[in-house]
Amino acid sequence: MSEDGSTLARRQLGKYLRNGRDECGFTIQQVAELIERSASTLQRIEKGTAVRIRTIDLEALCKIYGFGPEQLRAMKGLATQGSEQSWWCEYGDAVPTNFDFYVELEASARQLTSYEPEFVPGLLQTPAYTGVLIRTANPTDNTEEHMRRVQLRTRRQLRIARKHHPVILDVIVRESVLRGLVGSPKIMATQLRYLAEASTRPNVNVQVLPFSAGFPVADPIGPFVIMEFGMSKQGQMVEPPVVYTERSTGGLYFAKPAALEHYHQSYESLRRSAMDAVDSRALLRKVAKEYA
């Protein structure tokens, strides 16, 4: 069955509602009686298979689960995406900016396959490097808010180092990531040494696409992440994979098989032209010394 972005939006909505019900200790039958709907209807909503959700039902569910105004607005924003062919998460529009669906998806993923032509991927950034990017992107925020954003990203990185089922991270960065100055030479030197050290972990693979490789993918391609969620004990996908690409106005999510295949093929084209892991690590350390 072909999945598109609207299915992803419904699936995320269902997950939030299911988590809200679990936190309140209700069964599906109990909540269904409270909103005067059938248990099967509520189950379809939670599984993301209900194509249309009545606003009155969504408002009732959010009230039962104690969701605040921002959460309610986010749930409504997701519900309205049901008829779209792909799902734009426009910052500051239908979905509030502090409702970060990418972080939610990333936290559930077992493997992340990422291409980054401009910056070190978020999960591999040092606090100082992150701090520079966050201050640049949010110039009106105060110091406390900047620190909160840095701490959020740092907490996300714990999944790489944990002993039990660490996330598998497969990354290709363009050489411009190494050469583009973020903050200061000292920050860059520390960042590149950290990136080289992180690549020695068994669950982390980092490869550099050198300038000499040119452009292995014919079409212009920006940063993207392929998120895969692992297999169940029965040998079935826990959730269908998702591709996330970032734009200046928001993030675009793809879940159609054709789109997934396109990004997988693009990644393999980039990998064939990239330096191997050992040579990439050596280059990272070499450039770090140049900055130092």
N, C-alpha and C positions, 0 to 999 in steps of 0.2 A: 504493500500500500504506500503510495507516494505521500510524503509529508511536506508541508510547506510551513512558512513562518507563522501562519495563523494557528496551526496545530501546536506549535511551540508556545505561543502566547497562551492558549487554552491550557496547555499542560502545566505551565508555570503558575497560572491562576489556580488550577486545581491543587497543586502542591502547597501553595500558601494556605488555601482554605482547609486542606487536610491537616496541615501542621497546626492551624488554629484550633481545629476540633480536638486534635490529640492533646494539645496543651490544656484544654478545658476539661478533658476527661469524658467527653461525650461519645456515644456510639453513633453510627450513621442513622440508625432507626430513631434515636432520641431527637437528633437535630431535624430529621425529616418531619417528625411530628410537630416540632416547634414551628417550622415554616410552612406546614400543611402541604408538603410535597411527598412523593413516594421515595422510599429508600433507594430504589433503582435510579431515580432521577438524580439524587444527590451523589450517588456513586459515579454516575457518568460525568458529573461536574468535576468531581475530585480526580477522575482519571484523565480529564481533558478531552473526552469524546463527545461532550455536549456541544453542538455547534452554536446554539444560541442560549444565553442565560438571561432570564428576566431581571431587570434592574431591581424590582421589588424583592426578589429572592436574594440577590447579591447584598443589598442593603441589610436585609434581615440577618443573613449569615454573619456579616461583619459586626453587626450589633451584638449578636450572641457571643462572638469570639472576643469582644472587647477591642476591636480594631479602632484606631483613632482616625481623624479626618484625612490625614495624609495617606494612611494605609487604604482607606476606603477609596480615595481618589486613584490610587495605584491599581487597585482591583478593577475599578471601572475602566481605567485606561487599558488594562489587559483584555477585558471583556470586549471592548470595542474593536480590537484587532482581529476578531474572529472571521471577518469577511475579507481581510487583506491577503494579497498573494505573497507578500513578504512583510516582515515585521520590523518597522523602524521604531527604535526606542529613542524618540526625540527628547533630548534633555530639556526639562522645563516646560514640556508640552503636556501630553496626555498622562505621562508617568512622571512623578516627582524625581528630582535629581538624586535624592538620598535613598531611593529605592533601587539599588544597584543589582539588576538581574544578572549581569555578567558575573559578578562575584558569587551569586547563588549557584549559577551553572558551573563555574570553575571549582567551587568547593565540592561539587558532586562528581566531578570528572576523575577518571582513573588515569587517563593519558591526555596530555596537551601537546599538540604538534603546532609549532609556531614559526612564522617568518616575520622578521622585523628589519626594515631597511633604514630606520632612523635612530631608534633608541634601544637601550638594553631592555629586554622584556621585564615587565613589572615584578615577576616572581624572582628575578635574579638581580634586582637593583639593590645597591647599598642605601642606607637611610640618607646619607648626604646627597647622593645622586637623585634619589626620589624627592628630597626636599627642594632641590633647585627646580625640578620640573613642576612640582606642585605650586611653588611660589610664583613661577612664571605663568602658570595656567590660571591661578586664582589670586591675582594681585590685590584684590580688595579684602581678602580674608585676613583676620588677625592671626597673631602667632599661635594662639591656642588652637584655632581651627586648622592651621597648617600642620601642627604637631599631631592632631587627631587623624588627619589624612595619611600622614607618614606611618603612624602606628597601625592603621588599618592595613596598609600594604605590607608592613612587616609581619603582622599576624598571618596574612595569607601565605607568606613564605614558609611557615612552619610545616606545611604539608610536604615540602621537599625533604626535610631532614628527619621526619618522624620515622621510628623503627617499624611501625605496623602499617603496611600498605602505603608507602610513600607514593605520591603522584609521579608518574613517568613523564619526564619533560624532554621533548625533542625539539631543538631550536636551531634555526639558521639565522644568522645576523649578517647583514651586508657590511662590508669593510667600513663604510661610512659611519656606522655605529661606533667604531673604534676611533675614528679620526675626528668626528664632530665633537667639539669641546662643550661639555656640560658643566657649568660652574667654574672650575679651575683645573689646572694640570694635576694638582694634588688629588682632587676628587676623582678625576679620570684614572689616575694611576691606581688608586685604591679600588675603584670599580672594576677595572680590567683584571687586576690580580684576583679579586673576589670571583669574577666570572670564570677565570681559568681554574681556580680551586674548586668551584662548584661543579665544573665539568668532569672532575675526577670521580664524582659520585656514580655508583652503578646505575642509578635511575635518571641521570641527567646526561644528555648528549648535546654538545654545543659545536656547531660548525660555522666557519666564516666563509661568506661568499666574497672572494676578492674582487677588486676593481677590474683585474685582468680577465675575469670571467665574462665581462660584458653584461648582456641581458638575456639569460637563458630562456625566459618566458617571453614570447613575442608580444603579448598584450601587456599594457601597463598594469602592474599589480602592487597593491599597497600591503600594509601589515595585515596578517590574519592569524587566527587561532582555530585549529580543528579540535573540538572537545569530544572525547569518547568516554563512555561511562561504564565500560566493563561488561562482563557476562555474568548471568545468574548461575546457580548450581545446576540448573536445567539446560544450560548451554544457550540461553537466549539473551539478547541484549537487554541490559537493565533499562536503558533508555536509548532512543535513536541518537546518533551523533549529531553535532551542531557545528556550523562554521560561524565564527564571529569576525567581522571586519569593522574597522573603526573609521568614521568620517568626522569632519569638523563639527557637524551638527548632531552627531549621535552614532549609535552602533547599529549595524545591519546584521541580522541573524538569518542564516540559511539552513534549512533542514531537508530540502528536496534531494533525492539520490543523485540527480544530474549535477547539482551544484557541488555536492560533496565530492563526487568523482572529479570534477574540474579542479577543485582545490588540492585534492590528493595528487593528481597528475602534475599540477604546477609545482607542488612541493618536491616531488621526485625529480623534476627537471632542475630545480634549484639545487637539490642535493648532489646530483651528478656533476654539477659545475663547482660545487663548494669544496674547500679544503677538508681533508679528513679530520677526525677529532684530535689526533695527536698534533698535526701541523697547526691546526686552529689554536690549540692551547699554547703552542710555542709562539705563535704570532701575538696572541693576547699578552703574554708575558713580555715579549719584546717591545710592544708599543707601550706597555705600562712603564717599562724602564725609560723609554724616551720621554714620557711625561714627567717621571720622577727626576 
